[in-house]
């Protein structure tokens, strides 16, 4: 299985991993939303964090997700990137407010983002055996939530959104 995209395949995985992950996250005070196909196969699984708290909290439609490629990212799903506001403009807004360990995501295919590097989580392993790595992932999700809450108004004031 390709390590970089392991969360996004139809390959069989540890059938209880995502259930255990969700329980572990909740015990550690992190709301997580994980959607998997019945039968325990991992497919395009992108754990999302703090869904109820932030996803519909603004026109930017922020989403914190762990895409499986060693980053937890805060995506801005309703940013209007076009000729009047380009990815470089997004970078100019976000760069001055970035904190240590948070960087701008790659130029988007879909949504601009900021992200935090985290260790690789092996969905074939156990949650217990990777608790330190998972703690790092959960801490990154909290940091991105706090970053968004702290800078929400400034981002809304400077970044155009889709209708």
C-alpha positions as CSV (number, residue, x, y, z in Angstrom):
1,X,0.0,0.0,0.0
2,X,1.4,3.4,-0.9
3,X,2.2,5.0,2.4
4,X,1.5,8.6,1.3
5,X,-2.1,7.8,0.3
6,X,-2.9,4.9,2.6
7,X,-6.0,6.5,4.1
8,X,-7.4,7.0,0.7
9,X,-7.5,3.5,-0.8
10,X,-9.9,0.6,-1.0
11,X,-7.3,-1.8,0.5
12,X,-8.4,-3.8,3.5
13,X,-7.4,-2.4,6.8
14,X,-7.6,-3.2,10.5
15,X,-11.3,-3.2,10.7
16,X,-11.5,-1.6,14.2
17,X,-8.8,1.0,13.7
18,X,-11.1,3.9,12.9
19,X,-13.5,2.9,15.7
20,X,-10.7,2.8,18.2
21,X,-9.3,6.0,16.9
22,X,-12.6,7.8,17.3
23,X,-12.9,6.5,20.9
24,X,-9.3,7.5,21.7
25,X,-9.8,11.0,20.3
26,X,-13.0,11.6,22.2
27,X,-11.4,10.4,25.5
28,X,-8.8,13.1,24.8
29,X,-11.3,15.8,24.3
30,X,-11.2,16.0,20.5
31,X,-14.4,15.7,18.4
32,X,-13.7,13.6,15.4
33,X,-15.9,12.6,12.5
34,X,-14.9,9.4,10.6
35,X,-16.9,7.9,7.8
36,X,-16.1,4.5,6.6
37,X,-17.9,1.9,4.4
38,X,-19.6,-0.9,6.2
39,X,-17.3,-3.9,6.5
40,X,-14.3,-2.0,7.8
41,X,-12.6,-1.2,4.5
42,X,-10.6,2.1,4.5
43,X,-11.7,4.3,1.6
44,X,-11.1,7.9,1.3
45,X,-11.0,8.2,5.1
46,X,-10.2,11.7,6.1
47,X,-10.8,12.1,9.8
48,X,-12.4,15.5,10.4
49,X,-12.0,17.4,13.6
50,X,-14.2,19.8,15.5
51,X,-16.9,19.5,12.8
52,X,-19.8,20.9,15.0
53,X,-17.6,23.6,16.4
54,X,-16.1,25.2,13.3
55,X,-17.2,23.8,9.9
56,X,-20.3,25.9,9.5
57,X,-19.1,28.8,11.6
58,X,-18.3,31.2,8.7
59,X,-18.5,31.8,5.0
60,X,-15.0,30.3,4.6
61,X,-16.4,26.9,5.6
62,X,-13.3,25.8,7.4
63,X,-12.5,22.0,7.7
64,X,-9.8,20.4,9.8
65,X,-8.8,17.0,8.3
66,X,-6.1,14.5,8.5
67,X,-5.6,13.4,4.9
68,X,-3.1,10.6,5.6
69,X,-0.1,12.2,4.0
70,X,1.5,13.2,7.3
71,X,-0.3,16.5,7.7
72,X,-3.3,17.8,9.5
73,X,-4.7,20.7,7.5
74,X,-7.2,23.5,8.0
75,X,-8.9,23.8,4.6
76,X,-10.9,26.9,3.6
77,X,-13.5,25.3,1.4
78,X,-15.4,28.3,0.2
79,X,-12.5,30.6,-0.7
80,X,-13.1,32.2,-4.1
81,X,-9.8,31.8,-6.0
82,X,-10.0,33.5,-9.4
83,X,-8.4,36.3,-11.4
84,X,-9.2,38.8,-8.7
85,X,-8.0,36.7,-5.8
86,X,-5.3,34.2,-6.5
87,X,-3.4,31.7,-4.4
88,X,-0.6,34.2,-3.9
89,X,-3.2,36.6,-2.5
90,X,-4.3,33.9,0.0
91,X,-0.6,33.5,1.0
92,X,-0.2,37.2,1.6
93,X,-3.2,37.2,3.9
94,X,-2.2,34.1,5.8
95,X,1.6,34.3,6.0
96,X,1.8,37.2,8.5
97,X,-0.4,35.3,11.0
98,X,1.2,31.9,10.8
99,X,2.6,30.4,14.0
100,X,5.6,28.2,14.6
101,X,4.9,24.8,13.0
102,X,2.0,25.9,10.9
103,X,2.7,26.5,7.2
104,X,0.7,27.2,4.1
105,X,-0.5,24.2,2.2
106,X,0.5,23.4,-1.3
107,X,-1.2,25.3,-4.1
108,X,-4.7,23.8,-4.1
109,X,-6.3,21.6,-6.5
110,X,-9.5,22.3,-4.6
111,X,-9.1,24.3,-1.4
112,X,-6.3,26.5,0.0
113,X,-5.1,25.4,3.4
114,X,-2.7,25.8,6.3
115,X,-1.2,22.6,7.7
116,X,0.9,21.1,10.5
117,X,3.3,18.1,9.8
118,X,2.5,15.1,11.9
119,X,3.8,11.5,12.1
120,X,2.5,8.9,9.8
121,X,-0.3,6.8,11.3
122,X,-0.5,3.2,10.1
123,X,-4.1,2.1,9.8
124,X,-2.9,-1.5,9.7
125,X,-1.6,-1.1,13.3
126,X,-3.3,-0.4,16.5
127,X,-4.3,2.8,18.2
128,X,-2.6,1.8,21.4
129,X,0.6,1.0,19.7
130,X,0.7,4.5,18.1
131,X,-0.7,6.6,20.9
132,X,2.2,9.1,20.9
133,X,1.8,9.7,17.2
134,X,-2.0,10.0,17.5
135,X,-1.6,12.4,20.4
136,X,0.5,14.6,18.1
137,X,-2.2,14.4,15.4
138,X,-4.9,15.4,18.0
139,X,-2.7,18.3,19.3
140,X,-2.3,19.5,15.7
141,X,-6.0,19.5,15.2
142,X,-6.5,21.5,18.4
143,X,-3.8,24.0,17.3
144,X,-5.5,24.5,13.9
145,X,-8.9,25.0,15.6
146,X,-7.4,27.6,18.0
147,X,-5.6,29.3,15.1
148,X,-8.8,29.6,13.1
149,X,-10.8,30.9,16.1
150,X,-8.1,33.4,16.9
151,X,-7.9,34.7,13.3
152,X,-11.4,34.1,12.1
153,X,-12.4,37.7,11.7
154,X,-9.2,38.8,10.0
155,X,-9.5,36.0,7.5
156,X,-13.2,36.8,6.8
157,X,-12.3,40.4,6.3
158,X,-9.5,39.7,3.8
159,X,-10.5,36.6,1.9
160,X,-13.4,36.5,-0.6
161,X,-15.8,33.6,-0.4
162,X,-18.1,31.8,-2.7
163,X,-21.8,32.6,-2.5
